[in-house]
């Protein structure tokens, strides 16, 4: 029997999943990771903790599967994107905790770059808007703090990597300093037209090229995982950022197809084929994948807070004890037109306001936990509509009533949330028969490189629909609610 091991290193947890050759889940293991908030707007992860959870979950998953590690043909890695690590190439010690994608500490520097007229230039090259979200200004901040003269960086003593790169480097025992093209495309240092690190941007930000990893295709040879981990060496053959891996896992291979993942944040990707579309509506242009020499681009809308709003209800407000209680609570809510703008770390697409802050509007004397829970779930639907509106404007000929939104992620397990999503966006919501789209996508990449699978079309035919949610409320009611949302967002200080 042949198996593929998928490592899914996310914002709140690490998972290892064993798939058989038919891409069916055999066993899995998961461990949460700690979030650190050392200052307002700062979010960090402990790199050593991340690595140890990878080792623990990988070993546990193999043990649960009751298989020999020699039967694992290849390893795939998918990861939280943009999160930035800088480490000593000789000692292997990180210079600090990793700066997480949600971190906003470089907001002022980003404002300076915009004032200097860099945003249009960078967008033309990288497809990205200038924002603390991306790796570039995080790298600059770390270098300024720990290597202000760039002495270590220029001498090859420092290495940069997103989480995939750091894990590859550790798992291969320092033999491979590499990343894939999707993760590279999220740094704001990678030119997605020429498909190489951009020398002009590197010069602007004073980031030495020596610290950057080699960029490979998504299905490629990234080195071998050391035998001491599972008892035998296993090649790492598939790598993709989590949202691109989910796009592959959802079989969104045709131009015009859209997937949206609902985890800590929400990320919607629209396949634009081989066309690099520059958004005029504050979406991101990014690389969906590169496989067998073929490049595929996408438009992406990034929402920073989706499932995290439920965590906030649980951990900060004690409105619920467990995340899965939110749907039951929200189902009891009175209709009060309350709007919850969860701008805990600013707002992402299509506003890109790092200074926006969370707010709840429309509170009444009898507003209770139920109404706040409902408003929290509705915020995900409203933000998704924001993204779809921008996509419709950016891509000619795209009609709302023809959109079938393929969704995945933890929030899709809530029927109420999916009903809300359909009603507030006005599009059909499609849930696949397997919810592990991200891990499945990277497992397919690793399996393809290992010779288990051949081309995209075969995988596309295997995608199966589990459940559909269609809009119930009228277009008039939907638009009225959305107008209220836009007004609420405007009151956070963000221009609409």
Residue pairs with C-beta under 8 A, 6 or more apart in sequence:
1 20
1 21
1 67
1 71
2 20
2 21
2 71
2 73
2 452
3 18
3 19
3 20
3 21
3 26
3 65
3 67
3 71
3 72
3 73
4 18
4 19
4 21
4 23
4 72
4 73
4 74
4 75
4 76
4 443
4 446
4 447
4 450
4 452
5 16
5 17
5 18
5 19
5 58
5 61
5 62
5 72
5 74
5 75
5 76
5 234
5 443
5 446
6 16
6 17
6 18
6 19
6 75
6 76
6 77
6 78
6 439
6 440
6 442
6 443
6 446
7 14
7 15
7 16
7 54
7 57
7 58
7 75
7 76
7 77
7 78
7 167
7 442
8 14
8 15
8 16
8 17
8 78
8 79
8 242
8 436
8 438
8 439
8 442
9 15
9 50
9 53
9 54
9 77
9 78
9 79
9 80
9 163
9 164
9 167
10 79
10 80
10 242
10 263
10 264
11 35
11 80
11 83
11 100
11 101
11 102
11 263
11 264
11 265
12 32
12 33
12 35
12 264
12 311
13 30
13 31
13 32
13 33
13 53
14 30
14 31
14 33
14 50
14 53
14 54
14 57
15 28
15 29
15 30
15 57
15 439
16 28
16 29
16 30
16 54
16 57
16 58
16 60
16 61
17 25
17 27
17 28
17 61
17 436
17 439
17 443
18 25
18 26
18 27
18 28
18 61
18 62
18 64
18 65
18 67
18 72
19 25
19 26
19 439
19 440
19 443
19 447
20 26
21 447
21 452
23 440
23 443
23 444
23 447
23 462
25 434
25 436
26 65
26 67
27 61
27 62
27 64
27 65
27 66
28 61
28 64
29 56
29 57
29 58
29 60
29 61
29 64
30 57
31 53
31 56
31 57
33 45
33 46
33 49
33 50
33 53
34 45
34 46
34 49
35 43
35 44
35 45
35 100
36 43
36 44
36 45
36 46
36 97
37 43
37 44
38 44
39 105
41 103
41 104
41 105
41 107
41 345
42 99
42 103
42 104
42 105
43 99
43 100
43 102
43 103
43 345
44 96
44 97
44 98
44 99
44 100
44 103
45 83
45 97
45 98
45 100
46 97
46 98
47 85
47 87
47 94
47 97
47 98
47 166
48 94
50 98
50 163
50 166
50 167
51 166
51 167
51 170
54 167
54 171
55 229
58 229
58 230
59 229
59 230
62 69
62 72
62 230
69 230
69 231
69 232
69 234
70 231
70 232
72 230
72 234
73 234
73 235
73 446
73 447
73 450
73 451
73 452
74 234
74 235
74 236
74 237
74 238
74 446
74 447
74 449
74 450
75 171
75 225
75 234
75 235
75 236
75 237
75 238
75 446
76 236
76 237
76 238
76 239
76 240
76 439
76 442
76 443
76 444
76 445
76 446
76 447
77 164
77 167
77 168
77 222
77 236
77 238
77 239
77 442
78 164
78 239
78 240
78 241
78 242
78 245
78 438
78 439
78 441
78 442
79 162
79 163
79 164
79 167
79 183
79 241
79 242
80 100
80 101
80 163
80 242
81 101
81 162
81 182
81 183
81 186
81 241
81 242
81 243
82 101
82 133
82 134
82 135
82 138
82 162
82 186
82 187
83 98
83 99
83 100
83 101
83 135
83 162
83 163
84 98
84 99
84 135
84 138
84 139
84 142
84 160
84 162
85 94
85 98
85 160
85 161
85 162
85 163
85 165
85 166
86 94
86 95
86 96
86 139
86 142
86 143
86 146
86 158
86 159
86 160
86 211
87 93
87 94
87 95
87 158
87 159
87 161
87 166
88 94
88 95
88 152
88 157
88 158
88 159
89 156
89 157
89 158
89 159
89 174
90 157
92 170
92 174
95 142
95 146
95 147
95 158
96 142
96 145
96 146
98 163
98 166
99 105
99 138
99 141
99 142
101 133
102 133
102 264
102 265
102 304
102 345
103 132
103 138
103 345
104 132
104 345
104 346
104 354
105 132
105 138
105 141
106 132
106 137
106 138
106 140
106 141
107 132
107 346
107 354
107 355
109 137
109 140
109 141
110 130
110 131
110 132
110 137
110 354
113 119
113 122
113 130
113 137
113 204
114 130
118 130
118 204
119 129
119 130
122 128
122 129
122 130
122 188
122 201
123 129
123 278
123 285
124 278
125 191
125 192
125 193
125 198
125 200
125 201
126 185
126 188
126 189
126 190
126 191
126 192
126 198
126 201
127 185
127 192
127 276
127 278
127 284
127 285
127 286
127 297
128 134
128 186
128 188
128 284
128 285
128 286
129 282
129 284
129 352
130 137
130 188
131 348
131 352
131 354
132 138
132 354
133 302
133 304
133 348
134 186
134 187
134 188
135 160
135 162
135 186
135 187
135 188
135 189
136 187
136 188
136 189
136 201
136 205
136 207
137 188
137 205
139 160
139 187
139 189
139 205
139 207
139 211
140 205
140 206
140 207
143 150
143 153
143 158
143 206
143 207
146 152
147 153
147 158
150 206
150 208
152 158
153 207
153 208
153 210
153 211
154 208
154 210
155 210
156 210
158 211
159 169
159 177
159 211
159 213
160 207
160 211
160 212
160 213
161 168
161 169
161 177
161 179
161 213
162 179
162 183
162 186
162 187
162 241
164 179
164 180
164 183
164 239
164 241
165 177
165 178
165 179
165 183
165 213
168 176
168 177
168 178
168 179
168 222
168 223
168 236
168 239
169 176
169 177
171 223
171 225
171 226
171 229
171 236
172 222
172 223
172 224
172 225
172 226
172 236
173 226
175 223
175 224
176 222
176 223
176 236
177 213
177 214
178 213
178 214
178 215
178 216
178 222
178 223
179 213
179 214
179 215
179 216
179 239
180 215
180 216
180 217
180 218
180 220
180 222
180 239
180 240
180 241
181 190
181 195
181 215
181 216
181 217
181 218
181 287
181 289
181 290
182 218
182 239
182 240
182 241
182 244
182 286
182 287
182 288
182 289
182 290
183 239
183 240
183 241
184 190
184 197
184 213
184 215
185 192
185 286
185 287
186 241
186 286
188 201
189 197
189 198
189 201
189 202
189 205
189 207
189 212
190 196
190 197
190 198
190 215
191 197
191 198
191 201
192 276
192 285
192 286
192 287
192 297
193 276
195 215
195 290
195 295
196 215
197 209
197 212
197 215
199 209
202 208
202 209
216 222
216 239
217 290
217 291
217 292
217 293
218 238
218 239
218 240
218 244
218 248
218 289
218 290
218 291
218 445
219 237
219 238
219 291
219 292
219 445
219 446
219 448
219 449
220 237
220 239
220 449
221 235
221 236
221 237
221 449
222 235
222 236
222 237
222 239
223 235
223 236
224 233
224 234
224 235
224 236
225 233
225 234
225 235
225 236
226 233
227 233
235 450
236 446
237 445
237 446
237 449
237 450
238 442
238 443
238 444
238 445
238 446
238 447
238 448
238 449
239 442
239 445
240 248
240 289
240 441
240 442
240 445
242 261
242 263
242 267
242 438
243 261
243 267
243 269
243 300
243 438
244 269
244 286
244 287
244 288
244 289
244 298
244 441
245 437
245 438
245 439
245 441
245 442
245 445
246 259
246 261
246 267
246 269
246 408
246 409
246 437
246 438
246 441
247 259
247 269
247 271
247 288
247 289
247 298
247 441
248 289
248 441
248 442
248 444
248 445
248 459
249 408
249 434
249 436
249 437
249 438
249 439
249 440
249 441
249 442
249 444
250 259
250 406
250 408
250 432
250 437
250 441
250 463
251 456
251 459
251 460
251 462
251 463
252 258
252 259
252 269
252 271
252 288
252 406
253 271
253 296
253 456
253 457
253 459
253 460
254 271
254 460
255 271
255 272
255 273
255 275
256 270
256 271
256 395
256 398
257 270
257 271
257 406
258 268
258 269
258 270
258 271
258 388
258 391
258 403
258 404
258 405
258 406
259 268
259 269
259 405
259 406
259 407
259 408
259 437
260 266
260 267
260 268
260 269
260 384
260 387
260 405
260 406
260 407
261 267
261 268
261 407
261 408
261 409
261 437
261 438
262 306
262 307
262 380
262 407
262 408
262 409
262 410
262 411
262 412
262 417
263 306
263 307
263 409
263 410
263 411
264 305
264 306
264 307
264 308
264 311
265 302
265 303
265 304
265 305
265 306
265 307
265 308
265 348
266 302
266 303
266 306
266 380
266 383
266 384
266 387
266 409
267 300
267 301
267 302
267 303
268 300
268 301
268 384
268 387
268 388
268 391
268 405
269 286
269 288
269 298
269 299
269 300
270 298
270 299
270 300
270 391
270 395
271 288
271 296
271 298
272 285
272 297
272 298
272 299
272 395
273 296
273 297
274 294
274 295
274 296
274 297
275 297
276 285
276 297
277 285
277 297
277 299
277 394
277 395
278 285
279 285
279 299
279 390
279 394
280 393
280 394
281 350
281 389
281 390
281 391
281 393
281 394
282 349
282 350
282 351
282 352
282 390
283 299
283 300
283 301
283 349
283 350
283 387
283 390
283 391
283 394
284 299
284 300
284 301
284 302
284 349
285 297
285 298
285 299
285 300
286 297
286 298
286 299
286 300
287 295
287 296
287 297
287 298
288 296
288 297
288 298
289 295
289 296
290 296
291 445
291 448
291 456
299 391
299 394
299 395
300 349
301 348
301 349
301 350
301 386
301 387
301 388
301 390
301 391
302 348
302 349
303 348
303 349
303 380
303 383
303 384
303 386
303 387
304 344
304 345
304 346
304 347
304 348
305 312
305 342
305 343
305 344
305 345
305 379
306 380
306 383
306 409
306 411
307 323
307 409
307 410
307 411
308 342
308 344
309 340
309 342
309 376
309 379
309 380
310 320
310 323
310 326
310 376
310 377
310 411
311 323
312 342
312 344
312 376
313 319
313 320
313 326
313 372
313 373
313 376
314 320
314 321
314 322
314 323
314 326
317 372
319 329
319 369
319 372
319 373
320 326
320 329
320 369
320 373
323 410
324 413
324 414
326 373
326 376
326 377
326 414
327 377
327 414
327 415
327 416
327 417
329 369
329 370
329 373
330 370
330 373
330 374
330 376
330 377
330 416
331 416
332 370
333 370
333 371
333 373
333 374
334 366
334 370
334 371
336 362
336 364
336 367
336 371
337 362
337 481
337 484
338 360
338 361
338 362
338 363
338 367
338 371
338 372
338 374
338 375
339 360
339 361
339 362
339 375
339 378
339 379
339 382
339 484
339 485
339 487
339 488
340 358
340 359
340 360
340 361
340 372
340 375
340 376
340 378
340 379
341 347
341 356
341 358
341 359
341 360
341 361
341 379
341 488
341 489
341 492
342 358
342 376
342 379
343 353
343 356
343 357
343 358
343 359
343 492
343 494
344 357
344 358
345 354
346 353
346 354
346 355
346 356
346 357
347 353
347 356
347 489
347 492
347 494
349 386
349 387
349 390
350 386
350 387
350 389
350 390
351 386
351 489
351 494
351 495
351 496
353 492
353 493
353 494
353 495
355 493
356 492
356 493
356 494
357 492
357 493
358 492
359 488
359 491
359 492
360 372
360 375
361 488
361 491
362 484
362 488
377 414
377 416
377 417
377 420
378 420
378 424
378 481
380 411
380 417
380 420
380 421
381 420
381 421
381 423
381 424
381 425
382 424
382 481
382 482
382 485
384 405
384 421
384 424
384 425
385 424
385 425
385 426
385 482
385 485
388 400
388 403
388 405
388 425
388 427
391 398
392 398
392 399
392 400
400 426
400 427
401 426
401 427
403 427
403 428
404 427
404 428
404 430
405 421
405 425
405 427
405 428
405 429
405 430
406 430
406 432
407 418
407 421
407 429
407 430
407 431
408 431
408 432
408 435
408 437
408 438
409 435
411 417
412 418
412 431
412 435
413 435
415 469
418 429
418 431
418 467
418 469
419 469
419 472
421 429
421 469
422 428
422 429
422 469
422 470
422 471
422 472
423 471
423 472
423 473
423 478
424 478
424 481
424 482
425 471
426 471
426 475
426 478
427 471
428 468
428 469
428 470
428 471
429 468
429 469
429 470
430 465
430 467
430 468
431 465
431 466
431 467
431 468
431 469
432 463
432 464
432 465
432 466
433 464
433 465
433 466
434 440
434 464
444 453
444 459
447 453
448 454
453 459
471 478
486 496
489 496
490 496
